[in-house]
């Protein structure tokens, strides 16, 4: 593919606009804790227990780990808002002494007292046996890290236009072209994962729990989750990113050998995803998106991830799409993964010379890209935040979090954040304060009831409720009488419910 012609085409206003209209699908996992920092042992809330069919709200490897699945959205702002809505709904369903813990690492008392309970306590329908298998294989400290999984896809019209104009000569089908593009993005992410870990890693270890989590290290770390000790497949069972063929071969090999019991055991930093979990079917239809699973929870963002983080991610993705990238060897990729390990296990206040030099050079290229392709202001601002964090490690998420520690513990800080968010929701007097400015109280109640029942909800100029092939629209500012409650009103709108 002629990169010069591709770049020229993407400076055309119609295509240039599409560069920044990718889709984000966010999934977040967060601990339920009680107000003394211990793991909650209250049952999974009955109002949320449609885990087999609810596309939004479920549990992870243990009932204590809440899982939020947001609707796929076009912009970072809308995607982040979806996660905030889900968290506010759940906050209202928890026991009065329960809170959603805002950090990836659980509070120290959980590691000291509750691991046995959490290892055994899973009741999610259809997942009990698999969750027990995961706990036995990986252990609770590796699995019990909260975080955000980011699904990212390029704008479909952009892909189709690029294929028609530049991809047909080298790729037999649109599906093959999509596979090529998304694998190149995946490789690029692996090469720069260390920078994302530096910027957004936020899982230092509570001092009291160090003997349980990292007894062999004598210093604090930037991101336990992104290290060899954290959330990922075992070192001998990782995917091979040297080529698309080797990626597929390694994935199939791990499944065939039983190393992975199912495709749901792929804990890779980045993977190719489609409509099904079958890799052959995905490649035949064309990859739909890449899944990035290594983001720590951002305790300074109400959603657990910020708009700036997602905007920076998309800027990197479109840069990788349009900029010539070297052919990568297995050695290059192994070196990149070793760099990520070094950065993850580095003290959050430290920064080696190579990190600063390469990050500065890369972000300058991104700044030039913003000028060349007229990136929106939000992307330029996100890049400015990144550049400041490269200059000063204390401004990174882990650096900021370390400054909040008291005697090596994050318990007071985490509980304050959790309590403040809970109190803000109650004091607002709104069902969903995050959308109170644009949606009437009765429509907020409808949205909450729909999500609790697993009804698809789309927030645009109005609110669309979709279930069983039927879609109904309600104006966002509608003042509705709900004498029998929001759930009963939805039943009238959607008789098949």
Buried (B, 14 or more C-beta within 10 A) or exposed (E): BEEEEBBEBBEEEEBBBBBBBBBBBBBBBBBBBBBEBBBBBEEBBEBBBBBEEBBBBBBBBBBBBBBBBBBBBEBBBBBBBBBBBBBBBBBBBBEEEBBBBBBBBBBBBBBBEBBEBBBEBBBBEEBEEBBBEBBEBBEBBBBBBBBBBBBBBBBBEBBBBBBEEBBEEEBEEBBBBBBBBBBBBBBBBBBBBBBBBBBBBBBBBBBBBBEBBBEEEEEBBBBBBBBBBBBBBEEEBBBBBBBBEBBBBBBEBBBEEEBBBEBEBBBBBBBBBBEEEEBEEBBEBBBBBBBBBBBBBBBBBBBBBBBBBBBBBBBBBBBBBBBEBEEBEEEBBEEBBEBBBBBBBBBBBEBEEEBBEBBEEBBEEBBEBBEEBEBBEBBBBBBEBBBEBBEEBEBBBBBBBBEBBEEBBBBBBBBEBBEEBBEEBEEEEBBBBBBBEEBBBBBBBBBBBBBBBBBBBEBEEBBBBBBEEEEBBBEBEEEBEBEEEBBEBBBEBBEEB
